[in-house]
């Protein structure tokens, strides 16, 4: 999510590493946990994101342990040869338990904890599944490395075959479902915000380093329940790291990514204040066919809620259908979910799922598919 992919991180992950003065106790299914966790923190030795800097690839694809947290987000829309439609999310999170490693006698000791989420949407079966993994950066259980790039939490992984990031293979399996997908970029990396410096509030350091691969050709195999299919489609990768990102007056965010039929890609996140207003630090981008990015400010995008879905399991009520308009770009879409029940009722509760966008009279004939993330509801 960035808050752009802001991390719906369970603070229970702290228990797999070591005690930390930054720990925050969160109850089960706390819809505001992610927001509270990412608010500003006192400077306690972590690096802070205070300015833009050039991205250094392949180095920046791997971990930045000097920062408090980071994440790698993969989402995508897929189809089988029979035309059945699927969505997937695979996300890896790293969280530092302390600014520096502490000498420990045990080989299990670490100051880095990891979490991953897998979700799968099967429109034909009207089925959505979600699973999670927790582990520690010790004994090879979790972590990232280069040459080749490897990102791993136990048997869930993202791995490249050589010195370059792509082609990238995603693998994750759970009793409820499984993916084995290979991703190849159709456009280069895009630096979000101001040259990769993405501010989320007025406070010093409330920002992240943020880049995206907005259009990744994807093929492989997916299983949802007992049904398996060969699939192709498009995926999106978001990559962020930082130490704090959210102001105290924010209650959540709505994040949209769309891959449009005319070859452009659109991302927008709305940060919601405690009074229901749109934060002026909301923003996004439009990426053209050649991979050139144009920034979107909060005032460039208009959102209107069309319909809600209420979870029978948790009682949360989510706005899952929208009108999203960017008048200066003559774009407007009605957005609906592939399935309404795409709620991840995991250690932290949030809604993230595959969406379909249909162009309105402002942009007739331009359609798209993508992903929507909703937190704080």
Secondary structure, DSSP 4 states (H G I P E B T S, - for coil): -BTTB-----GGGGGGS---TT-----TT-TTHHHHHTB----SS-----S-----TTGGGS--TTSSEEEEEEEEEEEETT--EEEEEEEEEEEESSSS----SSTT--SEEEEEEEEEEETTTTEEEEEEEEEESSTTSEEEETTTTEEEETTEEEEESSSSS-SEEEEEE-SSEEEEEEEEESS--EE-TBTTEEE-SSSTTBEEEEEEEEEEEEEEEEEETTEEEEEEEEEEEEEEEESB-B-TTEEEEEEEEEEETTS-EEEEEEEEETTSPBPTT-EEEEE-TTS-EEEEEGGG-EEEEEEEEE-TTT--EEEEEEEEEEGGGTEEEEEEESSS--EEESSSEEEEEEEEEEE-GGGTT--EEEEEEE---
